[in-house]
Amino acid sequence: MFEAGVILFWLALSLMVGVFAHVRRSRDGVGWFFLALFISPMLAGILVAILHEGRPRLAGDVSRTQRTFAILAWAIIGLVIYSQYH
């Protein structure tokens, strides 16, 4: 069985792939998050990095989604750090 820290680290990396896909490549961040979660954050990150940019998004949509992803990312990072010390 995996340790809690490994699982949280996997979640954090998957979330980073989703954020990168959404912010830098104008792709569906949630879809890429789940793809990274199931196959591998490294493989999904490579795939999204080599793809061309998707369609542009509206400025309001990006900022709201960026805030949501940032909150989730910090929450997962906090859980990883917390699990390492308890």
Secondary structure by P-SEA (a helix, b strand, c coil): cccaaaaaaaaaaaaaaaaaacccccccaaaaaaaaacccaaaaaaaaaaccccccccaaaaaaaaaaaaaaaaaaaaaaaaaaac
